[in-house]
């Protein structure tokens, strides 16, 4: 056992040179690998109680299970969300499709669409006595077109513009009003009609659906609108879909609506994309009254750039490591694997060389002694040995004593013993030469 430990010590000391080499390569790996993505982000959500904020709260809770912190930032709507993204106040925001078209090409190039989260129907609720066939009929009515700079007003403005009804032509009895304020005015009879944008499950939409004093209108000529406003989508709402008790709507209707798109700014770390989208998929897995289960998230609109990570997610799903490991661990492993491959390529020939180098260094401990034997052998051949053979013999015997203290692994002992034999052979030759010289007549 002691011999084995000694051989192991010799081997380790002999190959000690590899430690700084490997340390340098590993250090380079940690130096050049990209830092892990942050485990927190800020998201602009719209007003509290709105569809965006409700979805963001569910997304935040789902991400928290992965140790990711999502801070929700209230806003005035899609336009405000885009401003916050542009200023870098937030990394993520929910934006109504079509709003990005109001930006310059340069500003839009700094944004990336992560995906469509759900559809946002446009609801037109009418009072008891209001008559409606086409949008032009609303000119005569007291109408709420949505709050200033809101997503609702953006959609209604686009629909009116398709009918060549521009803001300067808006009647004075139209009001820039939305949300609960518009709902209260409609129920109180202060408005004849009001537009709202939001999911069918939204509390405000559900309240209006249960209100007997208002009814839900159906939009006509939807194909004509879609041809002019491709960022909108057509939605069919079946009888009683919003409220079966009150049978709202009281017949099958058709409406239009944008889609809620999750948009990332320049400060967003692309590696977080699969984590965010998988959490959104979990939140949306059961669908909604209008969106079938498993429909969303979906690829973002073509009007926005798409991160390669998002493309991969929609085409192939989660990265392989994230399918089996927590995000934080998978993210680190993924980064180190990328650089570990070239590191292994370098280490393979390095470790392959350990054997020959080890063999050479051990044998060098033995073979260097042959230098002295070779010098004496050459002098014997040339007859040029010094006259004082006793001094040369004493020098070789000292070498023999030093050689006895040389340590080599057990597997190389035979070569060490061969050196002892050769050294003794040369010493005997010198003794023979000395005796021959002494016996020669003067």
Secondary structure by P-SEA (a helix, b strand, c coil): caaaaaaaaaaaaaaccaaaaaaaaaaaaaaaccccccccbbbbbcccccaaaaaaaaaaaaaaaacbbbbbbbcccaaaaaaaaaaccccbbbbcccccccccaaaaaacccccccbbbbbbbbbccccccccccccccccccccccccaaaaaaaaaaaaaccccccccccccccccaaaaaaaaaccccccccccccccaaaaaaaacccbbbbbbcaaaaaaaacccbbbbbbcccccccccccccccccbbbbbbcccccccccccaaaaaaaaaaaaacccccccccccccccccccbbbbaaaaaaaacccccccccccaaaaaaaaaaaaaaaaaaaaaaaaaaaaaaaaaaaaaaaccccaaaaaaaaaaaaacccccaaaaaaaaaaaaaaaaaaccccccaaaaaaaaaaaaaaaaaaaaaaaaaaaaccc
